[in-house]
Amino acid sequence: MDMLARVQSFVLQGIEPAPCEIEVDVATAGLPKTTVVGLPDTAVKESAERVRSAMINSSYGFPDARILIGLAPAHTQKTGPVYDLPIAVGLLKARGELRNDDADRLLFAGELALDGRLRPVNGIINLALLARRTGFRGVVVPADNAAEASAVRGISVYAATSLSQVVAFLNGQAPIAPSPEPSLDAELDTAPAPLDFADIRGQEGVKRAMTIAAAGNHNILMIGPAGTGKSMSAKALPGILPPLSRDEALEVTRIYSAVGQVPPGQALLTARPVRSPHHTASPVAVVGGGTHPRPGEVSLAHHGVLFLDEMPEFPRAVLETLRQPMEDNQVTIARAHGTVRFPAQFQLVAAMNPHPKGDKPANEIGQRQMDRYLAKISGPLVDRIDLHVEVPAVSFDQLSGARNGESSATLRARVVAARSVQAARNGGPTRTNRTLSGRELDRLAALPPDATELLKQAMNDLGLSARAYDKIRRIARTIADLENTQVVALPHVAEAVQYRLLDRH
């Protein structure tokens, strides 16, 4: 007589969770054999052997029968050891060793060690989100994943350390108290800054440009000789960005959880991510992809900063792949079995030397070398960068003097105030000035006649594109917001034009 059981788990499609039903059929007729179907990868196929050892070593035994394990939907690829626990629960349920229906109202995920211990798996926060969305009572997860799952409000998270503890819980023999919801608001507000702008000597113009970039979420490119503080300025930028909201932290954690980069025992990532890929990184590493698509650096920088140091050293193919996510705030990866989308709402911060040797050209030959070096970055990509800033050499007096300039805390307060103005005017906290369309700019950043004339002259003299025209208006709108004025005036436009350095070059 056949015995059939069903247990619910999940499958990740990119970072989006979808229901996955594990069906376990134990047939008494036929030669003993265990088969896993439903597009399993190698790790999923090996689940049968891990489950066998875990059940035997946990004193439950393993059925000497013909076992078929189906993972539905069958057309979706299943990866990783996430199905060990639900398969074991399904086998025990099919054999009648689970004596109530609690398992039908829960989602399960977890890797089993050979002795029955539960090990953490990737994507657990997405499992919790799926449980809340589909109306399940809660989730049963490894103890090391419990804090992450508990960040999702509205469901019960049952943390277990072993298969035997899960069985005792499902049979009502040893209740497991739901994991408490973590308190994260204070941690989100006080995420530490890696570097204070007050520690950077000189470069007040660069600090001003960085403040504008932070206030409007604008992309920025710094150009200057080696050793002038470009990398330090990039590292200090996260310290003046607004703290992550809980929803933003949840989105960021979802991405990092899908690739297994959430620190053990941590509920949410509380600081804005900063990613600094090396210039030898491949296009797949930067934008994502692979046989089983994974998020790349642009998605890991979601709601944070993507820093490209020595930008011209990156292969042109890598730089060109940035154009679509910079426009759409997401990465679309098409494969034969389907299309996956990863969020990629990042702020690009790039740095480069004006010359391959790191300094400014000293003669005509050096000038030609500089032109070839700058030409490594395509015009359409430069057009998508809002601010181009020159970073001059720092004088001895500035280097040897006391700390100067405003602190990151002061600049951050100014940035937060400007973002609040934008949220109220533009329609929400995610609607920064960088996201304004041309029609919205006509309404929200209307220019007086003298500012319009200046912008017209700049367009004609510099040969600016329509995209650059809108970017100047967005920057001017942000400068006005930093001054807490609703009117975009001539000085705001004049300063915004100065940040089109490469157009002037």
C-alpha positions as CSV (number, residue, x, y, z in Angstrom):
1,M,0.0,0.0,0.0
2,D,1.3,3.4,-1.0
3,M,1.6,6.2,1.6
4,L,1.6,9.8,0.4
5,A,2.4,13.0,2.3
6,R,2.7,16.7,1.3
7,V,4.9,19.3,3.0
8,Q,5.2,23.0,2.0
9,S,8.4,24.9,1.4
10,F,9.6,27.5,-1.1
11,V,11.8,28.1,-4.1
12,L,13.6,31.2,-5.0
13,Q,13.2,32.7,-8.5
14,G,15.9,35.3,-8.4
15,I,15.1,36.8,-5.0
16,E,11.3,36.3,-5.3
17,P,9.9,33.4,-3.3
18,A,7.4,31.0,-4.7
19,P,5.5,28.1,-3.1
20,C,7.1,24.7,-3.5
21,E,5.2,21.6,-2.5
22,I,7.2,18.5,-1.5
23,E,5.3,15.3,-2.2
24,V,6.6,12.1,-0.7
25,D,5.3,8.8,-1.9
26,V,6.4,5.6,0.0
27,A,5.5,2.5,-2.0
28,T,5.7,-0.9,-0.4
29,A,5.8,-2.7,-3.8
30,G,9.0,-2.7,-5.8
31,L,12.7,-2.7,-5.1
32,P,13.9,-0.1,-2.6
33,K,15.0,3.0,-4.3
34,T,14.8,6.8,-3.6
35,T,14.2,9.1,-6.6
36,V,13.9,12.9,-6.5
37,V,12.1,14.6,-9.4
38,G,11.2,18.2,-10.2
39,L,14.3,19.7,-11.8
40,P,16.6,19.2,-8.8
41,D,20.3,20.2,-8.9
42,T,23.0,18.0,-7.5
43,A,22.6,19.4,-3.9
44,V,18.9,18.6,-4.0
45,K,19.5,15.1,-5.4
46,E,22.0,14.5,-2.5
47,S,19.3,15.5,0.0
48,A,18.0,11.9,0.0
49,E,21.3,10.6,1.4
50,R,21.5,13.3,4.0
51,V,17.9,12.7,5.1
52,R,18.6,8.9,5.3
53,S,21.5,9.4,7.6
54,A,19.8,12.1,9.7
55,M,16.7,10.0,10.2
56,I,18.7,6.8,11.1
57,N,21.0,8.7,13.5
58,S,17.9,10.4,15.1
59,S,16.5,6.9,15.8
60,Y,13.6,7.2,13.4
61,G,14.9,4.7,10.8
62,F,14.5,5.0,7.1
63,P,11.8,3.2,5.1
64,D,13.1,0.2,3.1
65,A,10.8,0.9,0.2
66,R,10.5,2.6,-3.1
67,I,10.4,6.3,-2.4
68,L,9.5,9.0,-4.9
69,I,10.0,12.6,-3.9
70,G,8.4,15.2,-6.1
71,L,9.2,19.0,-6.0
72,A,6.4,21.0,-7.5
73,P,6.2,23.0,-9.6
74,A,8.2,20.6,-11.7
75,H,9.2,23.2,-14.3
76,T,11.2,25.4,-11.9
77,Q,14.8,24.6,-11.1
78,K,15.4,23.6,-7.4
79,T,18.8,24.4,-5.9
80,G,20.6,23.9,-2.6
81,P,20.0,21.9,0.6
82,V,16.9,23.8,1.6
83,Y,14.6,20.8,1.1
84,D,16.3,18.4,3.5
85,L,14.0,19.2,6.5
86,P,10.7,19.3,4.5
87,I,11.7,15.9,2.8
88,A,12.4,14.4,6.3
89,V,9.1,15.7,7.6
90,G,7.3,14.4,4.6
91,L,8.7,10.9,5.1
92,L,7.8,10.9,8.8
93,K,4.3,12.1,7.9
94,A,3.9,9.4,5.3
95,R,4.9,6.8,7.8
96,G,2.4,8.1,10.4
97,E,4.9,9.3,12.9
98,L,3.5,12.8,13.0
99,R,0.2,12.6,14.9
100,N,-1.4,16.0,14.2
101,D,-2.0,18.4,11.4
102,D,0.3,21.2,12.5
103,A,2.7,20.5,9.6
104,D,0.0,21.5,7.1
105,R,-0.1,25.0,8.4
106,L,3.6,25.6,8.4
107,L,6.4,26.2,5.9
108,F,9.7,24.3,6.3
109,A,13.3,24.8,5.2
110,G,16.7,23.7,6.5
111,E,19.7,21.6,5.8
112,L,20.2,18.4,7.8
113,A,23.6,17.3,9.1
114,L,24.2,13.5,9.1
115,D,23.5,13.4,12.8
116,G,20.2,15.2,12.5
117,R,21.4,18.7,13.4
118,L,19.8,21.6,11.5
119,R,22.1,23.9,9.5
120,P,21.2,27.4,8.2
121,V,20.3,27.9,4.5
122,N,20.0,30.8,2.2
123,G,16.9,32.9,1.6
124,I,15.0,32.3,4.9
125,I,13.7,35.9,5.1
126,N,12.0,35.3,1.7
127,L,10.5,32.1,3.1
128,A,9.0,34.2,6.0
129,L,7.6,36.8,3.5
130,L,6.0,34.0,1.5
131,A,4.4,32.5,4.6
132,R,2.9,35.9,5.4
133,R,1.7,36.5,1.9
134,T,0.1,33.1,1.5
135,G,-1.6,33.0,5.0
136,F,0.5,30.2,6.6
137,R,0.7,30.2,10.4
138,G,4.4,30.3,10.6
139,V,7.7,28.8,9.5
140,V,10.1,26.1,11.0
141,V,13.7,27.1,10.3
142,P,17.2,26.3,11.7
143,A,18.0,28.3,14.8
144,D,20.8,30.2,13.1
145,N,18.2,31.6,10.6
146,A,15.6,32.5,13.2
147,A,16.6,36.2,13.8
148,E,16.4,36.8,10.0
149,A,13.0,35.3,9.7
150,S,11.7,37.1,12.8
151,A,12.3,40.5,11.1
152,V,9.1,39.8,9.1
153,R,6.1,40.9,11.1
154,G,2.9,39.0,11.3
155,I,4.1,35.3,11.3
156,S,5.4,32.9,14.0
157,V,9.0,31.7,13.6
158,Y,9.8,28.4,15.2
159,A,13.6,27.9,15.6
160,A,14.9,24.3,15.9
161,T,18.3,22.9,16.3
162,S,17.7,19.3,15.2
163,L,15.2,17.0,13.4
164,S,14.2,15.3,16.7
165,Q,13.2,18.7,18.1
166,V,11.1,19.4,15.0
167,V,9.3,16.1,15.4
168,A,8.7,16.6,19.1
169,F,7.3,20.1,18.4
170,L,5.0,18.8,15.6
171,N,3.7,16.0,17.9
172,G,3.0,18.4,20.8
173,Q,5.6,16.8,23.0
174,A,8.0,19.7,23.3
175,P,6.5,23.1,22.3
176,I,8.8,25.7,20.7
177,A,8.1,29.3,21.7
178,P,8.0,31.7,18.6
179,S,11.1,33.7,18.2
180,P,10.6,37.3,19.4
181,E,10.5,40.1,16.9
182,P,13.8,42.0,17.0
183,S,13.8,45.8,17.8
184,L,15.8,47.4,15.0
185,D,14.8,51.0,14.8
186,A,17.6,52.3,17.0
187,E,20.2,50.2,15.1
188,L,18.9,51.6,11.8
189,D,19.2,55.2,13.0
190,T,22.7,54.7,14.5
191,A,24.5,52.7,11.8
192,P,28.1,53.8,12.1
193,A,29.9,55.9,9.4
194,P,33.2,54.3,8.1
195,L,34.9,57.7,7.8
196,D,34.1,61.2,8.9
197,F,34.3,64.0,6.3
198,A,36.0,66.2,9.0
199,D,39.0,63.9,8.8
200,I,39.5,64.7,5.1
201,R,41.9,67.7,4.7
202,G,40.9,70.3,2.2
203,Q,38.6,69.4,-0.7
204,E,35.7,71.5,0.4
205,G,34.5,71.6,-3.2
206,V,34.4,67.8,-3.3
207,K,32.6,67.7,0.0
208,R,30.0,70.1,-1.3
209,A,29.5,67.9,-4.4
210,M,29.2,64.8,-2.2
211,T,26.5,66.5,-0.1
212,I,24.5,67.4,-3.2
213,A,24.9,63.8,-4.5
214,A,23.7,62.4,-1.1
215,A,20.8,64.9,-0.9
216,G,19.3,64.0,-4.3
217,N,20.7,60.4,-4.6
218,H,22.7,61.5,-7.6
219,N,25.5,59.6,-9.3
220,I,28.9,61.2,-9.1
221,L,32.3,60.9,-10.8
222,M,35.5,62.3,-9.2
223,I,38.4,63.2,-11.5
224,G,41.8,64.1,-10.0
225,P,45.5,63.0,-9.6
226,A,46.4,60.1,-7.4
227,G,46.5,60.7,-3.7
228,T,44.0,63.6,-3.6
229,G,41.4,61.9,-1.4
230,K,39.0,60.5,-4.0
231,S,38.7,57.1,-2.3
232,M,38.4,58.6,1.1
233,S,35.5,60.8,-0.1
234,A,33.8,57.8,-1.5
235,K,34.2,55.9,1.8
236,A,32.8,58.9,3.8
237,L,29.7,59.2,1.6
238,P,27.6,56.5,3.4
239,G,28.1,58.5,6.6
240,I,26.0,61.4,5.3
241,L,23.3,59.3,3.6
242,P,19.9,59.0,5.4
243,P,19.6,55.9,7.6
244,L,17.8,52.9,6.0
245,S,14.1,52.7,6.6
246,R,12.8,49.3,7.8
247,D,11.3,48.5,4.4
248,E,14.6,49.4,2.7
249,A,16.6,47.2,5.2
250,L,14.1,44.4,4.4
251,E,14.7,44.7,0.7
252,V,18.5,44.8,1.1
253,T,18.5,41.8,3.5
254,R,16.4,39.8,1.0
255,I,19.1,40.1,-1.6
256,Y,21.9,39.3,0.8
257,S,20.0,36.3,2.2
258,A,19.5,34.9,-1.2
259,V,23.3,34.6,-1.7
260,G,24.0,33.7,1.9
261,Q,25.7,36.9,3.0
262,V,23.6,37.8,6.1
263,P,25.9,37.5,9.2
264,P,24.8,34.6,11.5
265,G,22.3,35.7,14.1
266,Q,21.6,39.1,12.5
267,A,18.0,40.0,11.7
268,L,18.4,42.7,9.1
269,L,21.3,44.6,7.5
270,T,21.2,48.0,9.2
271,A,23.8,50.0,7.3
272,R,23.5,51.0,3.6
273,P,25.6,48.6,1.6
274,V,28.8,49.7,-0.1
275,R,30.2,47.6,-2.8
276,S,33.6,48.1,-4.4
277,P,34.3,45.5,-7.1
278,H,37.8,45.2,-8.5
279,H,38.4,46.3,-12.1
280,T,39.1,42.7,-13.0
281,A,35.4,41.8,-12.2
282,S,33.5,40.2,-15.1
283,P,30.2,41.5,-16.4
284,V,28.3,38.6,-14.7
285,A,30.0,39.5,-11.3
286,V,29.0,43.1,-11.7
287,V,25.4,42.9,-13.0
288,G,24.5,39.3,-12.1
289,G,23.7,36.2,-14.1
290,G,25.1,32.7,-14.4
291,T,23.5,29.4,-15.3
292,H,21.3,29.8,-12.2
293,P,21.0,33.6,-12.1
294,R,22.5,35.3,-9.0
295,P,22.5,39.0,-8.1
296,G,25.7,40.9,-9.0
297,E,27.4,43.8,-7.4
298,V,24.8,46.3,-8.6
299,S,22.0,44.4,-6.8
300,L,24.1,43.9,-3.7
301,A,24.5,47.7,-3.7
302,H,20.7,48.2,-3.7
303,H,19.7,51.2,-1.6
304,G,23.5,51.8,-1.1
305,V,26.6,52.8,-3.0
306,L,28.5,51.2,-5.9
307,F,32.0,52.5,-5.9
308,L,34.1,52.0,-9.0
309,D,37.7,53.1,-8.3
310,E,39.9,53.8,-11.4
311,M,36.8,53.6,-13.6
312,P,38.6,53.6,-17.0
313,E,40.5,50.4,-15.9
314,F,37.2,48.4,-16.0
315,P,36.6,46.6,-19.3
316,R,34.3,48.6,-21.5
317,A,31.9,45.7,-21.7
318,V,31.5,45.9,-17.9
319,L,30.9,49.6,-17.9
320,E,28.4,49.4,-20.7
321,T,26.3,46.8,-18.7
322,L,25.8,49.5,-16.1
323,R,23.7,51.7,-18.4
324,Q,20.4,49.7,-18.2
325,P,20.3,49.3,-14.4
326,M,21.2,53.0,-13.9
327,E,18.2,53.9,-16.0
328,D,15.7,51.2,-14.8
329,N,16.9,50.6,-11.2
330,Q,16.7,46.9,-11.9
331,V,18.6,44.1,-13.8
332,T,16.7,41.9,-16.2
333,I,18.4,38.5,-16.9
334,A,16.8,36.4,-19.7
335,R,17.5,32.7,-19.8
336,A,15.9,29.9,-21.9
337,H,13.8,28.7,-18.9
338,G,12.6,32.2,-17.9
339,T,13.4,35.8,-17.0
340,V,14.7,36.9,-13.6
341,R,14.7,40.5,-12.3
342,F,16.9,41.8,-9.5
343,P,16.5,45.2,-7.9
344,A,19.4,47.6,-8.5
345,Q,18.6,51.0,-7.1
346,F,22.1,52.0,-6.3
347,Q,24.1,55.3,-6.2
348,L,27.1,55.2,-8.5
349,V,30.3,56.8,-7.1
350,A,33.2,56.6,-9.5
351,A,36.8,57.9,-9.3
352,M,39.5,58.2,-12.0
353,N,42.8,59.8,-12.7
354,P,43.0,62.2,-15.6
355,H,46.0,60.3,-17.0
356,P,47.1,56.7,-17.1
357,K,50.1,57.6,-14.9
358,G,47.9,59.2,-12.2
359,D,48.7,62.9,-12.7
360,K,47.8,65.7,-15.1
361,P,49.4,65.9,-18.6
362,A,52.5,68.0,-18.8
363,N,52.8,68.4,-22.5
364,E,51.0,67.7,-25.8
365,I,51.8,64.0,-25.8
366,G,50.4,63.7,-22.3
367,Q,47.3,65.5,-23.4
368,R,46.7,63.0,-26.2
369,Q,47.3,60.2,-23.7
370,M,44.7,61.8,-21.4
371,D,42.2,62.0,-24.2
372,R,42.6,58.3,-25.0
373,Y,42.3,57.5,-21.3
374,L,39.1,59.4,-20.9
375,A,37.7,57.9,-24.1
376,K,37.6,54.5,-22.4
377,I,34.4,55.7,-20.8
378,S,31.6,56.0,-23.4
379,G,29.6,59.2,-23.8
380,P,26.3,57.6,-23.0
381,L,27.6,56.3,-19.7
382,V,29.1,59.7,-18.8
383,D,25.8,61.3,-19.7
384,R,24.1,59.1,-17.1
385,I,26.4,60.4,-14.3
386,D,24.9,63.5,-12.7
387,L,27.9,65.2,-11.3
388,H,31.5,65.4,-12.7
389,V,33.8,66.8,-10.0
390,E,37.5,67.8,-10.3
391,V,39.5,66.8,-7.2
392,P,42.6,69.0,-7.1
393,A,45.9,68.3,-5.3
394,V,45.9,69.2,-1.6
395,S,48.4,71.8,-0.5
396,F,50.9,71.3,2.4
397,D,49.2,73.9,4.5
398,Q,45.9,72.0,4.3
399,L,47.6,68.7,5.0
400,S,49.5,69.9,8.0
401,G,46.7,72.0,9.5
402,A,44.1,71.1,12.0
403,R,40.9,69.2,11.0
404,N,38.7,71.4,8.9
405,G,35.3,71.5,7.4
406,E,32.0,70.2,8.6
407,S,31.6,66.8,10.2
408,S,29.6,64.0,8.6
409,A,26.9,64.4,11.3
410,T,26.3,68.0,10.3
411,L,26.2,67.2,6.6
412,R,23.9,64.2,7.3
413,A,21.4,66.4,9.1
414,R,21.4,68.7,6.1
415,V,20.9,65.8,3.7
416,V,18.1,64.3,5.8
417,A,16.3,67.6,5.8
418,A,16.6,67.9,2.0
419,R,15.3,64.3,1.6
420,S,12.3,65.1,3.8
421,V,11.5,68.1,1.6
422,Q,11.7,65.9,-1.5
423,A,9.6,63.1,0.1
424,A,6.8,65.6,0.8
425,R,6.9,67.3,-2.6
426,N,7.7,64.4,-4.9
427,G,5.4,61.8,-3.5
428,G,7.2,59.5,-1.1
429,P,10.6,58.7,0.5
430,T,11.9,56.8,-2.5
431,R,11.1,59.7,-4.9
432,T,14.3,61.6,-4.7
433,N,15.1,64.3,-7.2
434,R,17.1,61.8,-9.3
435,T,13.9,60.0,-10.1
436,L,12.0,63.1,-11.5
437,S,10.9,62.9,-15.1
438,G,11.1,65.8,-17.5
439,R,7.5,66.7,-17.1
440,E,7.8,66.7,-13.3
441,L,10.9,68.9,-13.5
442,D,8.8,71.4,-15.6
443,R,6.4,71.6,-12.7
444,L,8.7,71.2,-9.6
445,A,11.9,72.9,-10.9
446,A,10.5,75.7,-13.1
447,L,13.3,78.2,-14.0
448,P,13.1,82.0,-14.0
449,P,14.1,83.8,-17.2
450,D,17.7,84.5,-16.3
451,A,18.3,80.9,-15.2
452,T,16.7,79.6,-18.4
453,E,19.0,81.9,-20.5
454,L,22.0,80.6,-18.7
455,L,21.0,77.0,-19.2
456,K,20.4,77.7,-22.9
457,Q,23.8,79.2,-23.3
458,A,25.4,76.1,-21.5
459,M,23.5,73.7,-23.8
460,N,24.8,75.5,-26.9
461,D,28.4,76.1,-25.7
462,L,28.9,72.6,-24.3
463,G,26.7,70.6,-26.7
464,L,24.8,69.0,-23.9
465,S,22.3,66.2,-24.6
466,A,18.7,66.2,-23.6
467,R,19.6,63.8,-20.7
468,A,22.2,66.3,-19.5
469,Y,19.6,69.1,-19.7
470,D,17.4,67.2,-17.3
471,K,20.3,66.3,-15.0
472,I,21.3,69.9,-14.6
473,R,17.7,70.8,-13.6
474,R,17.6,67.9,-11.1
475,I,20.9,69.0,-9.6
476,A,19.7,72.6,-9.4
477,R,16.5,71.4,-7.7
478,T,18.6,69.5,-5.1
479,I,20.8,72.5,-4.4
480,A,17.7,74.6,-3.8
481,D,16.4,71.9,-1.4
482,L,19.6,72.0,0.5
483,E,18.9,75.7,1.0
484,N,15.3,74.9,1.9
485,T,13.9,77.1,-0.9
486,Q,11.1,76.2,-3.2
487,V,12.4,78.4,-6.1
488,V,15.2,77.2,-8.3
489,A,17.2,80.3,-9.0
490,L,20.1,81.4,-11.2
491,P,22.9,80.5,-8.7
492,H,21.5,77.0,-8.4
493,V,21.6,76.5,-12.1
494,A,25.0,78.1,-12.4
495,E,26.5,75.7,-9.8
496,A,24.7,72.7,-11.4
497,V,26.3,73.5,-14.8
498,Q,29.7,73.5,-13.2
499,Y,29.3,69.8,-12.4
500,R,29.3,68.8,-16.1
501,L,33.1,68.8,-16.2
502,L,33.5,66.1,-18.8
503,D,31.0,67.8,-21.1
504,R,33.2,70.9,-21.0
505,H,36.3,68.7,-21.7
